[in-house]
Amino acid sequence: MSYRKDFEENYVAVPAAEGDSRNRKKPKVKYLYCGPWYFWDQSDKEQKKCKICLTAAGFLNTVIYLAAGVQYADVNTSVLVFLPLAVSCVALLFEWVGIVQFCIQKEKMTVISWQSIMNYLKIAPFVQSVGMVLAVVFCVYYMVTQTFSIRSLAVTVGYGVCALLAAHVVWKIRSLPFHSEKNPLRRQIREQQAAQEEENQELL
């Protein structure tokens, strides 16, 4: 489902109050959210702990990834290792987007915000985890068929730890309990629209 369709289904245009519209040439309307509200089923303490956990996992993942990636090791010269590392780097950036969104999100979430967080923290870490596993496999292959060194082994272990940290983020976000509630504004708007239609028919 596209963002535009989500917006059209969950927001409604209503006349804006006087002074809400700065540009008087445009129609004075504003958009109100009438879609379902999403909530994490966690206490404030549990929510804070989860935020710290995800941030710590992302931080350690980034530090280890960079530390291993800049090492002058033989495995880092292999194209087979570089390709999954490049994909994992992009995925890690999107993972951070999801972590930031999760940490700054308020108690009530719109369906668009909730879906965005879930997508970022499910897909991006999963892609990174797969990429890091492939990097480990190719590192082992390189050390077996080409050159073995302690530094290459250390780099390989670092990539493996990154894969585990990314997988932990996926597991953590999937295990979070949540629920949704209907937005009472949608019913109010429908009632107002029905009343307006009846009034229009009476005028006709």
VENUR-V25472 format. One record per backbone hydrogen bond with DSSP energy under -1.0 kcal/mol. NH is the residue of the N-H (numbers start at 1). CO is the residue of the C=O. Records with the same first field share a line. If there is no record, write none. Layout:
NH = CO  CO
This chain:
6 = 2
7 = 3
8 = 4
9 = 5
10 = 6
11 = 7
12 = 32
14 = 30
16 = 28
20 = 17
26 = 23
29 = 27
30 = 14
32 = 12
34 = 10
35 = 10
37 = 181
38 = 109
39 = 179
41 = 177
42 = 40
47 = 43
48 = 44
49 = 45
50 = 46
51 = 47
52 = 48
53 = 49
54 = 50
55 = 51
56 = 52
57 = 53
58 = 54
59 = 55
60 = 56
61 = 57
62 = 58
63 = 59
64 = 60
65 = 61
66 = 62
67 = 63
68 = 64
69 = 65
70 = 66
73 = 71
77 = 74
78 = 75
82 = 78
83 = 79
85 = 81
86 = 82
87 = 83
88 = 84
89 = 85
90 = 86
91 = 87
92 = 88
93 = 89
94 = 90
95 = 91
96 = 92
97 = 93
98 = 94
99 = 95
100 = 96
101 = 97
102 = 98
103 = 99
104 = 100
105 = 101
109 = 38
114 = 110
115 = 111
116 = 112
117 = 113
118 = 114
119 = 115
120 = 116
121 = 117
123 = 119
127 = 123
128 = 124
129 = 125
130 = 126
131 = 127
132 = 128
133 = 129
134 = 130
135 = 131
136 = 132
137 = 133
138 = 134
139 = 135
140 = 136
141 = 137
142 = 138
143 = 139
144 = 140
145 = 141
146 = 142
153 = 149
154 = 150
155 = 151
156 = 152
157 = 153
158 = 154
159 = 155
160 = 156
161 = 157
162 = 158
163 = 159
164 = 160
165 = 161
166 = 162
167 = 163
168 = 164
169 = 165
170 = 166
171 = 167
172 = 168
173 = 169
174 = 170
175 = 171
179 = 39
181 = 37
186 = 183
188 = 184
189 = 185
190 = 186
191 = 187
192 = 188
193 = 189
194 = 190
195 = 191
196 = 192
197 = 193
198 = 194
199 = 195
200 = 196
201 = 197
202 = 198
203 = 199
204 = 200
